[in-house]
């Protein structure tokens, strides 16, 4: 009996060994990914410093070269640590395409950008969609650009949401769809996109009909009696309040147009009061 128990214990060891192997493999992948993200963070910090001072010097200023080289080296090290890291691939592509980095090669940048987009990076999908629409005057690439933008929208990329909303609003490449445009602007504004917040708020003030799915939870405050009131006057007030919330998002993001819209709403609110109490 004891031999059977011992034999049963030994027969379980291959399963246990397989579990240990899988655990070690996952642990190794986690270590590689962590190391790659550390390199990406160092490269991103160097590139952020370049963006901070680049408006005050020439694009090919020699003083930027050490920072650009640091960013490039770290992004390349990140890919060596984890070749599946889409963030490193996207930022290295951006470096080759936008900056005068030592060893700049736009062909390499374009290839890296396509790879990152195909691997599912939303920033790469958005930038590639924009570049396909802008840089190919002799190639009909609008549909391909639209496909990449849709992929980025599926991951709720704010820039892609805003651009796709503009496409639906104007009917460029697709059938004009105001409801879809409003949905895109609304979701992008929730992520702090100033342009989308301005577009959504201005459309509300123009009286565009908003789908119920967007208005149901838009107003966070207000009395129960006010929410229960379904009159046309109440609906108009609600639209103004919704627009005000969007303009506040834009203002919080530092958009001057957001502040101007808020000032205009305040002036419109004061006007009825001044008309009802004219000065003698």
LOZA-945132 format. One record per residue (C-alpha): residue number from 1; residue in one letter; x, y, z. Coordinates in nm, 4 decimals. Layout:
# LOZA-945132
{NUM, a, {X, Y, Z}}
...
# end
This chain:
# LOZA-945132
{1, x, {0.0000, 0.0000, 0.0000}}
{2, x, {0.2814, 0.2351, 0.0925}}
{3, x, {0.4518, 0.1603, -0.2389}}
{4, x, {0.1380, 0.2555, -0.4297}}
{5, x, {0.1158, 0.5878, -0.2494}}
{6, x, {0.4804, 0.6632, -0.3202}}
{7, x, {0.4406, 0.5588, -0.6835}}
{8, x, {0.1335, 0.7846, -0.7226}}
{9, x, {0.3325, 1.0732, -0.5807}}
{10, x, {0.6123, 1.0178, -0.8322}}
{11, x, {0.3695, 1.0027, -1.1230}}
{12, x, {0.2468, 1.3528, -1.0459}}
{13, x, {0.5922, 1.5073, -1.0802}}
{14, x, {0.5837, 1.5588, -1.4615}}
{15, x, {0.2678, 1.7718, -1.4241}}
{16, x, {0.4324, 1.9705, -1.1479}}
{17, x, {0.7458, 2.0180, -1.3562}}
{18, x, {0.5363, 2.1466, -1.6462}}
{19, x, {0.3700, 2.3957, -1.4145}}
{20, x, {0.7090, 2.5163, -1.2888}}
{21, x, {0.8318, 2.5529, -1.6478}}
{22, x, {0.5280, 2.7614, -1.7442}}
{23, x, {0.5711, 2.9747, -1.4323}}
{24, x, {0.9389, 3.0366, -1.5084}}
{25, x, {0.8537, 3.1217, -1.8694}}
{26, x, {0.5901, 3.3751, -1.7623}}
{27, x, {0.8286, 3.5167, -1.5032}}
{28, x, {1.0989, 3.5588, -1.7660}}
{29, x, {0.8546, 3.7368, -1.9985}}
{30, x, {0.7503, 3.9656, -1.7147}}
{31, x, {1.1152, 4.0508, -1.6368}}
{32, x, {1.1864, 4.1266, -2.0046}}
{33, x, {0.8775, 4.3458, -2.0322}}
{34, x, {0.9645, 4.5308, -1.7131}}
{35, x, {1.3188, 4.5920, -1.8319}}
{36, x, {1.1934, 4.7147, -2.1687}}
{37, x, {0.9484, 4.9568, -2.0064}}
{38, x, {1.2316, 5.0975, -1.7936}}
{39, x, {1.4265, 5.1734, -2.1114}}
{40, x, {1.1119, 5.3230, -2.2723}}
{41, x, {1.0629, 5.5492, -1.9695}}
{42, x, {1.4233, 5.6746, -1.9895}}
{43, x, {1.3917, 5.7393, -2.3624}}
{44, x, {1.0571, 5.9117, -2.3198}}
{45, x, {1.1984, 6.1427, -2.0497}}
{46, x, {1.4854, 6.2431, -2.2785}}
{47, x, {1.2443, 6.3081, -2.5654}}
{48, x, {1.0170, 6.5091, -2.3377}}
{49, x, {1.3104, 6.7351, -2.2528}}
{50, x, {1.3749, 6.7817, -2.6252}}
{51, x, {1.0114, 6.8840, -2.6798}}
{52, x, {1.0401, 7.1321, -2.3935}}
{53, x, {1.3255, 7.3284, -2.5505}}
{54, x, {1.2908, 7.2572, -2.9223}}
{55, x, {1.0653, 7.5604, -2.9821}}
{56, x, {1.3478, 7.7868, -2.8613}}
{57, x, {1.6211, 7.6542, -3.0921}}
{58, x, {1.6801, 7.5147, -3.4384}}
{59, x, {1.5544, 7.1646, -3.5192}}
{60, x, {1.9111, 7.0461, -3.5908}}
{61, x, {2.0669, 7.2273, -3.2941}}
{62, x, {2.3795, 7.0417, -3.1759}}
{63, x, {2.2742, 7.0860, -2.8127}}
{64, x, {1.9805, 6.8505, -2.8736}}
{65, x, {2.1970, 6.5672, -3.0048}}
{66, x, {2.2889, 6.4164, -2.6626}}
{67, x, {1.9226, 6.4016, -2.5605}}
{68, x, {1.8149, 6.2575, -2.8956}}
{69, x, {2.0913, 5.9983, -2.8849}}
{70, x, {1.9886, 5.9029, -2.5303}}
{71, x, {1.6272, 5.8578, -2.6410}}
{72, x, {1.7265, 5.6534, -2.9467}}
{73, x, {1.9636, 5.4274, -2.7530}}
{74, x, {1.7060, 5.3541, -2.4844}}
{75, x, {1.4276, 5.2740, -2.7317}}
{76, x, {1.6635, 5.0378, -2.9173}}
{77, x, {1.7650, 4.8732, -2.5879}}
{78, x, {1.3966, 4.8308, -2.5049}}
{79, x, {1.3422, 4.6424, -2.8311}}
{80, x, {1.6466, 4.4260, -2.7594}}
{81, x, {1.5025, 4.3398, -2.4191}}
{82, x, {1.1524, 4.2732, -2.5556}}
{83, x, {1.1039, 4.2747, -2.9306}}
{84, x, {0.7250, 4.2601, -2.8852}}
{85, x, {0.7124, 4.5920, -2.7000}}
{86, x, {0.4910, 4.8128, -2.9172}}
{87, x, {0.5618, 5.1283, -2.7137}}
{88, x, {0.9344, 5.1133, -2.7885}}
{89, x, {0.8641, 5.0414, -3.1548}}
{90, x, {0.6248, 5.3378, -3.1817}}
{91, x, {0.8524, 5.5878, -3.0055}}
{92, x, {1.1557, 5.4802, -3.2077}}
{93, x, {0.9502, 5.5242, -3.5261}}
{94, x, {0.8413, 5.8692, -3.4096}}
{95, x, {1.2038, 5.9576, -3.3379}}
{96, x, {1.3141, 5.8662, -3.6927}}
{97, x, {1.0191, 6.0432, -3.8558}}
{98, x, {1.0014, 6.3682, -3.6594}}
{99, x, {1.3426, 6.4511, -3.5154}}
{100, x, {1.6923, 6.5156, -3.6489}}
{101, x, {1.8342, 6.2255, -3.4529}}
{102, x, {2.1826, 6.0929, -3.5380}}
{103, x, {2.1381, 5.8076, -3.7855}}
{104, x, {1.7898, 5.9257, -3.8820}}
{105, x, {1.6245, 5.7054, -4.1429}}
{106, x, {1.2651, 5.7789, -4.2372}}
{107, x, {1.2272, 5.4468, -4.4164}}
{108, x, {1.3112, 5.2661, -4.0922}}
{109, x, {1.0722, 5.4949, -3.9074}}
{110, x, {0.7898, 5.4195, -4.1480}}
{111, x, {0.8509, 5.0448, -4.1238}}
{112, x, {0.8537, 5.0575, -3.7437}}
{113, x, {0.5347, 5.2626, -3.7431}}
{114, x, {0.3535, 5.0108, -3.9639}}
{115, x, {0.4768, 4.7232, -3.7469}}
{116, x, {0.3604, 4.8935, -3.4272}}
{117, x, {0.0207, 4.9667, -3.5811}}
{118, x, {-0.0195, 4.6084, -3.7010}}
{119, x, {0.0763, 4.4871, -3.3524}}
{120, x, {-0.2132, 4.6865, -3.2087}}
{121, x, {-0.0549, 5.0015, -3.0628}}
{122, x, {-0.3301, 5.2700, -3.0666}}
{123, x, {-0.0856, 5.5643, -3.0890}}
{124, x, {0.0805, 5.4059, -3.3914}}
{125, x, {-0.2547, 5.3285, -3.5533}}
{126, x, {-0.3665, 5.6891, -3.5084}}
{127, x, {-0.0448, 5.8419, -3.6420}}
{128, x, {-0.0323, 5.6026, -3.9366}}
{129, x, {-0.3937, 5.6829, -4.0207}}
{130, x, {-0.3152, 6.0546, -4.0151}}
{131, x, {-0.0052, 6.0143, -4.2305}}
{132, x, {-0.1855, 5.8041, -4.4901}}
{133, x, {-0.4463, 6.0785, -4.5290}}
{134, x, {-0.2017, 6.3674, -4.5469}}
{135, x, {0.1171, 6.2508, -4.7164}}
{136, x, {-0.0110, 6.0515, -5.0161}}
{137, x, {-0.1422, 6.2944, -5.2764}}
{138, x, {-0.1096, 6.0432, -5.5616}}
{139, x, {-0.2280, 5.7282, -5.3818}}
{140, x, {-0.5882, 5.6545, -5.2867}}
{141, x, {-0.5139, 5.5682, -4.9239}}
{142, x, {-0.8205, 5.7198, -4.7567}}
{143, x, {-0.9876, 5.3840, -4.6918}}
{144, x, {-0.6694, 5.2374, -4.5441}}
{145, x, {-0.6299, 5.5429, -4.3239}}
{146, x, {-0.9908, 5.5086, -4.2129}}
{147, x, {-0.9306, 5.1425, -4.1225}}
{148, x, {-0.6354, 5.2306, -3.8978}}
{149, x, {-0.8319, 5.5119, -3.7342}}
{150, x, {-1.1177, 5.2720, -3.6622}}
{151, x, {-0.8742, 5.0308, -3.4967}}
{152, x, {-0.7462, 5.3127, -3.2748}}
{153, x, {-1.1049, 5.4161, -3.1984}}
{154, x, {-1.1794, 5.0610, -3.0848}}
{155, x, {-0.9177, 5.1220, -2.8151}}
{156, x, {-1.0718, 5.4661, -2.7371}}
{157, x, {-0.7715, 5.6692, -2.8523}}
{158, x, {-0.8838, 6.0335, -2.7965}}
{159, x, {-0.7160, 6.1752, -3.1063}}
{160, x, {-0.8602, 5.9026, -3.3270}}
{161, x, {-1.2046, 5.9509, -3.1744}}
{162, x, {-1.1895, 6.3238, -3.2500}}
{163, x, {-1.0701, 6.2746, -3.6075}}
{164, x, {-1.3272, 6.0041, -3.6783}}
{165, x, {-1.5949, 6.2319, -3.5346}}
{166, x, {-1.4878, 6.5028, -3.7781}}
{167, x, {-1.5044, 6.2508, -4.0632}}
{168, x, {-1.8596, 6.1526, -3.9700}}
{169, x, {-1.9582, 6.5167, -3.9225}}
{170, x, {-1.8395, 6.6243, -4.2682}}
{171, x, {-1.9230, 6.3013, -4.4512}}
{172, x, {-1.5654, 6.2661, -4.5774}}
{173, x, {-1.5029, 5.9070, -4.7008}}
{174, x, {-1.8134, 5.7842, -4.5143}}
{175, x, {-2.1837, 5.8586, -4.5029}}
{176, x, {-2.2560, 6.1662, -4.2950}}
{177, x, {-2.3710, 6.0584, -3.9489}}
{178, x, {-2.4216, 6.3271, -3.6836}}
{179, x, {-2.5086, 6.0756, -3.4113}}
{180, x, {-2.1827, 5.8861, -3.4643}}
{181, x, {-1.9894, 6.2127, -3.4718}}
{182, x, {-2.1427, 6.3156, -3.1395}}
{183, x, {-2.0559, 5.9793, -2.9863}}
{184, x, {-1.6929, 6.0134, -3.0974}}
{185, x, {-1.6653, 6.3710, -2.9685}}
{186, x, {-1.8274, 6.2729, -2.6395}}
{187, x, {-1.5929, 5.9796, -2.5724}}
{188, x, {-1.2854, 6.1809, -2.6728}}
{189, x, {-1.3892, 6.4695, -2.4457}}
{190, x, {-1.4239, 6.2235, -2.1572}}
{191, x, {-1.0537, 6.1533, -2.2044}}
{192, x, {-0.9697, 6.5245, -2.1918}}
{193, x, {-0.9465, 6.6053, -2.5637}}
{194, x, {-1.0037, 6.9816, -2.5871}}
{195, x, {-1.0981, 6.9912, -2.9566}}
{196, x, {-1.3593, 6.7192, -2.9137}}
{197, x, {-1.5053, 6.8963, -2.6107}}
{198, x, {-1.5383, 7.2219, -2.8072}}
{199, x, {-1.6949, 7.0426, -3.1049}}
{200, x, {-1.9465, 6.8587, -2.8882}}
{201, x, {-2.0422, 7.1677, -2.6889}}
{202, x, {-2.0841, 7.3893, -2.9954}}
{203, x, {-2.3028, 7.1268, -3.1654}}
{204, x, {-2.5231, 7.1157, -2.8570}}
{205, x, {-2.5690, 7.4936, -2.8648}}
{206, x, {-2.6629, 7.4718, -3.2331}}
{207, x, {-2.9544, 7.2503, -3.1345}}
{208, x, {-2.8290, 6.9241, -3.2797}}
{209, x, {-3.0379, 6.6339, -3.1543}}
{210, x, {-2.8383, 6.4256, -2.9095}}
{211, x, {-2.8971, 6.0490, -2.8805}}
{212, x, {-3.0596, 5.9441, -2.5542}}
{213, x, {-2.7666, 5.7147, -2.4780}}
{214, x, {-2.5438, 6.0228, -2.4433}}
{215, x, {-2.7841, 6.2438, -2.2485}}
{216, x, {-2.8991, 5.9860, -1.9946}}
{217, x, {-2.5990, 6.0192, -1.7648}}
{218, x, {-2.4536, 6.3497, -1.8808}}
{219, x, {-2.6030, 6.5715, -1.6115}}
{220, x, {-2.4555, 6.4682, -1.2810}}
{221, x, {-2.6194, 6.7363, -1.0713}}
{222, x, {-2.9635, 6.8927, -1.0433}}
{223, x, {-3.2785, 6.8400, -0.8433}}
{224, x, {-3.5140, 6.5502, -0.9093}}
{225, x, {-3.7886, 6.7924, -1.0080}}
{226, x, {-3.5619, 6.9527, -1.2670}}
{227, x, {-3.4629, 6.6166, -1.4129}}
{228, x, {-3.8289, 6.5111, -1.4238}}
{229, x, {-3.9338, 6.8207, -1.6149}}
{230, x, {-3.9635, 6.7281, -1.9825}}
{231, x, {-4.0647, 7.0673, -2.1181}}
{232, x, {-3.8845, 7.2270, -2.4088}}
{233, x, {-3.7456, 7.4979, -2.1806}}
{234, x, {-3.5955, 7.2379, -1.9472}}
{235, x, {-3.4413, 7.0508, -2.2391}}
{236, x, {-3.2800, 7.3722, -2.3610}}
{237, x, {-3.1361, 7.4409, -2.0165}}
{238, x, {-3.0023, 7.0870, -1.9974}}
{239, x, {-2.8275, 7.1231, -2.3333}}
{240, x, {-2.6641, 7.4452, -2.2161}}
{241, x, {-2.5447, 7.2760, -1.8984}}
{242, x, {-2.4075, 6.9836, -2.0974}}
{243, x, {-2.2256, 7.2246, -2.3287}}
{244, x, {-2.0872, 7.4109, -2.0277}}
{245, x, {-1.9418, 7.0851, -1.8911}}
{246, x, {-1.7662, 7.0227, -2.2221}}
{247, x, {-1.6243, 7.3746, -2.2382}}
{248, x, {-1.4961, 7.3318, -1.8829}}
{249, x, {-1.3105, 7.0198, -1.9964}}
{250, x, {-1.1489, 7.2194, -2.2763}}
{251, x, {-1.0614, 7.5038, -2.0391}}
{252, x, {-0.9085, 7.2580, -1.7937}}
{253, x, {-0.6892, 7.1305, -2.0781}}
{254, x, {-0.5674, 7.4880, -2.1329}}
{255, x, {-0.7682, 7.5607, -2.4478}}
{256, x, {-0.8356, 7.9342, -2.4919}}
{257, x, {-1.1471, 7.8596, -2.6934}}
{258, x, {-1.2914, 7.6794, -2.3926}}
{259, x, {-1.2515, 7.9910, -2.1781}}
{260, x, {-1.4101, 8.2058, -2.4489}}
{261, x, {-1.7148, 7.9793, -2.4746}}
{262, x, {-1.7579, 7.9855, -2.0951}}
{263, x, {-1.7412, 8.3656, -2.0964}}
{264, x, {-1.9967, 8.3792, -2.3762}}
{265, x, {-2.2368, 8.1565, -2.1811}}
{266, x, {-2.2001, 8.3782, -1.8755}}
{267, x, {-2.2788, 8.6857, -2.0865}}
{268, x, {-2.5864, 8.5168, -2.2318}}
{269, x, {-2.7077, 8.4319, -1.8814}}
{270, x, {-2.6617, 8.7884, -1.7594}}
{271, x, {-2.8402, 8.9404, -2.0576}}
{272, x, {-3.1980, 8.8359, -1.9579}}
{273, x, {-3.1370, 8.9760, -1.6097}}
{274, x, {-3.0267, 9.3119, -1.7454}}
{275, x, {-3.3241, 9.3216, -1.9833}}
{276, x, {-3.5733, 9.2456, -1.7054}}
{277, x, {-3.4257, 9.5193, -1.4826}}
{278, x, {-3.3438, 9.8102, -1.7153}}
{279, x, {-3.1544, 10.1028, -1.5664}}
{280, x, {-3.3469, 10.4228, -1.5343}}
# end
